[in-house]
């Protein structure tokens, strides 16, 4: 059944949530459904799921139907229902996980960082899709309003850019990189605990998200 042989399994820092990190994928799973907001190859239209899968592919990966490949992989894992599915050419066994908590809100961020094609948003020209990407998955033990989840996407992205700036990552043209051409973000939350109406970096929960996301991306940047 399980094609993913975890290199490491996290302790359930959030009750009921586990993170498996291995060479085939990073797999976040929850006993209870998590609410989600995601930019993803599969499941970007979902409101809730128990599974987020970030599947490793080779740098020369090409497919007429990446979503079908992800669904087949999920079936091999034994995932029975709808899931959020991402792809990356970064080494998933090197995924980095960072945790922060304050005022009863606990936040985890999981990053896989591939930088063979760094880009600067608004500067770099459009290119053919590549599987080199920064995938960032955040999970919060909190009750988020939908608008707060959108704030969370912005906050996590700002933290990712901050990590790239701190690491001095540049594009091929020598411009400060803001990401790659195929980055993805997933915000997931348990729906229990403190109510969070806003997730900007000035709010306590947003501050936790930003710190966890920034550290996960920074720690995952390959040595250059």
C-alpha positions as CSV (number, residue, x, y, z in Angstrom):
1,X,0.0,0.0,0.0
2,X,2.5,2.6,1.2
3,X,5.0,3.8,-1.5
4,X,6.2,6.4,0.9
5,X,8.6,5.0,3.5
6,X,8.9,7.8,6.0
7,X,12.4,8.9,6.9
8,X,11.0,10.7,9.9
9,X,7.6,11.0,11.5
10,X,6.8,14.1,13.6
11,X,5.4,13.9,17.0
12,X,1.8,15.1,16.9
13,X,2.6,18.6,18.0
14,X,-1.0,19.4,17.1
15,X,-3.2,16.7,18.5
16,X,-4.4,14.3,15.8
17,X,-2.0,15.7,13.1
18,X,1.0,13.8,11.8
19,X,3.7,14.7,9.3
20,X,5.6,12.0,7.4
21,X,8.8,13.1,5.7
22,X,10.4,10.7,3.2
23,X,12.0,10.4,-0.3
24,X,8.7,9.8,-2.1
25,X,6.7,12.6,-0.5
26,X,5.8,14.8,2.5
27,X,2.4,13.6,3.8
28,X,0.4,15.7,6.4
29,X,-2.5,13.8,7.7
30,X,-5.2,14.4,10.3
31,X,-7.6,12.2,12.2
32,X,-10.3,14.9,11.8
33,X,-10.9,16.9,8.6
34,X,-8.9,20.1,8.3
35,X,-10.3,23.2,6.7
36,X,-8.0,24.2,3.8
37,X,-7.2,27.0,1.4
38,X,-4.7,25.9,-1.2
39,X,-3.0,26.6,-4.5
40,X,-2.5,23.0,-5.6
41,X,-2.3,20.6,-8.6
42,X,-5.1,18.6,-6.9
43,X,-7.6,19.7,-4.3
44,X,-7.3,23.5,-4.8
45,X,-11.1,23.6,-4.8
46,X,-11.5,21.7,-1.5
47,X,-12.9,23.3,1.7
48,X,-11.7,20.4,3.9
49,X,-9.5,17.3,3.8
50,X,-7.6,14.9,6.0
51,X,-4.6,14.7,3.7
52,X,-2.1,17.0,2.1
53,X,0.5,15.2,-0.1
54,X,3.6,16.9,-1.5
55,X,4.9,14.3,-4.0
56,X,8.5,14.2,-5.3
57,X,9.1,14.1,-9.0
58,X,12.3,14.1,-11.0
59,X,13.7,17.3,-12.5
60,X,12.9,16.0,-16.0
61,X,9.3,15.1,-15.1
62,X,6.8,15.6,-17.9
63,X,3.2,14.5,-18.0
64,X,0.1,15.3,-19.9
65,X,-1.9,14.9,-16.7
66,X,0.0,15.6,-13.5
67,X,-3.3,15.5,-11.5
68,X,-3.8,11.9,-12.6
69,X,-0.3,11.0,-11.5
70,X,-1.0,12.5,-8.1
71,X,-4.3,10.7,-7.7
72,X,-2.6,7.4,-8.6
73,X,0.1,8.1,-6.0
74,X,-2.6,8.9,-3.4
75,X,-4.3,5.6,-4.1
76,X,-1.0,3.8,-3.5
77,X,-0.7,5.5,-0.2
78,X,-4.2,4.3,0.7
79,X,-5.8,7.7,0.9
80,X,-9.5,7.0,0.7
81,X,-11.0,10.4,0.0
82,X,-10.3,13.9,-1.4
83,X,-6.9,15.3,-0.8
84,X,-4.7,18.3,-1.5
85,X,-1.8,17.3,-3.8
86,X,1.4,19.1,-4.7
87,X,4.5,18.2,-6.7
88,X,8.1,19.2,-6.3
89,X,11.5,18.3,-7.7
90,X,13.1,19.3,-4.4
91,X,14.2,16.4,-2.2
92,X,11.2,15.7,0.0
93,X,13.3,13.8,2.5
94,X,15.0,17.2,3.2
95,X,11.7,18.9,4.0
96,X,12.0,21.3,6.9
97,X,9.4,21.7,9.7
98,X,9.2,24.6,12.0
99,X,6.8,25.2,14.9
100,X,5.7,28.4,16.8
101,X,3.0,29.0,19.4
102,X,1.7,31.9,21.4
103,X,-1.6,32.8,23.1
104,X,-2.9,29.3,22.7
105,X,-2.4,29.2,18.9
106,X,0.0,26.6,17.6
107,X,1.4,26.8,14.0
108,X,3.5,24.5,12.0
109,X,5.1,25.1,8.6
110,X,6.5,22.5,6.3
111,X,8.7,23.6,3.3
112,X,10.3,21.8,0.4
113,X,12.7,24.2,-1.4
114,X,13.8,23.7,-5.0
115,X,15.7,26.7,-6.5
116,X,17.0,25.5,-9.9
117,X,14.8,28.2,-11.4
118,X,14.5,31.2,-9.1
119,X,12.3,34.0,-10.4
120,X,11.4,37.6,-9.4
121,X,7.7,38.3,-9.6
122,X,7.0,41.1,-12.0
123,X,10.5,41.1,-13.4
124,X,11.3,37.6,-14.7
125,X,9.7,36.7,-18.0
126,X,7.2,33.9,-18.4
127,X,8.8,30.4,-18.9
128,X,7.7,26.9,-19.5
129,X,6.5,25.1,-16.4
130,X,9.2,23.5,-14.4
131,X,9.0,21.1,-11.4
132,X,11.5,23.1,-9.4
133,X,9.4,24.8,-6.7
134,X,9.0,26.1,-3.2
135,X,6.0,24.3,-1.6
136,X,4.9,25.7,1.8
137,X,2.2,24.0,3.9
138,X,1.1,25.6,7.1
139,X,-1.2,24.0,9.7
140,X,-2.8,25.9,12.6
141,X,-4.5,24.7,15.7
142,X,-7.1,27.4,15.7
143,X,-10.5,28.5,14.3
144,X,-9.9,30.6,11.2
145,X,-12.4,32.7,9.4
146,X,-12.0,32.3,5.6
147,X,-10.7,35.8,5.2
148,X,-8.0,35.1,7.8
149,X,-6.8,32.1,5.7
150,X,-6.4,34.5,2.7
151,X,-4.4,36.7,5.1
152,X,-2.4,33.6,5.9
153,X,-1.4,33.0,2.3
154,X,-0.1,36.6,2.0
155,X,1.7,36.3,5.3
156,X,3.3,33.0,4.5
157,X,4.4,34.3,1.1
158,X,5.9,37.5,2.6
159,X,7.8,35.2,5.0
160,X,9.1,33.1,2.1
161,X,10.3,36.2,0.3
162,X,12.0,37.4,3.4
163,X,13.8,34.1,3.7
164,X,15.0,34.3,0.1
165,X,16.2,37.9,0.7
166,X,18.0,36.9,3.9
167,X,19.7,34.0,2.0
168,X,20.7,36.2,-0.9
169,X,19.0,34.1,-3.6
170,X,19.2,35.8,-7.0
171,X,17.7,35.0,-10.4
172,X,19.9,34.2,-13.4
173,X,19.7,37.9,-14.3
174,X,21.1,38.9,-10.9
175,X,17.8,40.2,-9.5
176,X,16.6,39.4,-6.0
177,X,14.4,36.2,-6.3
178,X,10.9,36.2,-4.8
179,X,10.3,32.5,-5.4
180,X,10.1,30.2,-8.4
181,X,7.6,30.0,-11.3
182,X,5.6,27.2,-9.7
183,X,5.4,27.9,-5.9
184,X,2.4,26.7,-4.0
185,X,0.9,27.5,-0.6
186,X,-1.5,25.5,1.6
187,X,-3.1,26.9,4.7
188,X,-4.8,24.2,6.9
189,X,-6.5,24.7,10.2
190,X,-8.2,22.4,12.8
191,X,-11.2,24.6,13.5
192,X,-10.8,24.3,17.3
193,X,-9.2,26.5,19.9
194,X,-8.8,30.3,19.7
195,X,-10.8,32.2,17.1
196,X,-8.6,33.9,14.6
197,X,-10.3,36.6,12.5
198,X,-7.1,38.0,11.0
199,X,-3.8,36.4,10.1
200,X,-1.6,39.3,9.1
201,X,1.9,39.5,10.5
202,X,0.9,42.1,13.1
203,X,-1.6,39.6,14.7
204,X,-0.2,37.1,17.2
205,X,-1.3,34.1,15.1
206,X,0.1,35.7,12.0
207,X,3.3,36.4,13.7
208,X,3.6,32.7,14.6
209,X,2.8,31.8,11.0
210,X,5.4,34.2,9.6
211,X,8.1,33.0,12.0
212,X,7.4,29.3,11.3
213,X,7.2,29.8,7.5
214,X,10.3,32.0,7.3
215,X,12.4,29.5,9.4
216,X,11.1,26.5,7.4
217,X,12.0,28.1,4.1
218,X,15.3,29.5,5.3
219,X,16.3,26.1,6.7
220,X,15.3,24.4,3.5
221,X,17.3,26.6,1.1
222,X,20.1,24.4,-0.4
223,X,23.6,25.5,0.3
224,X,24.8,27.5,-2.7
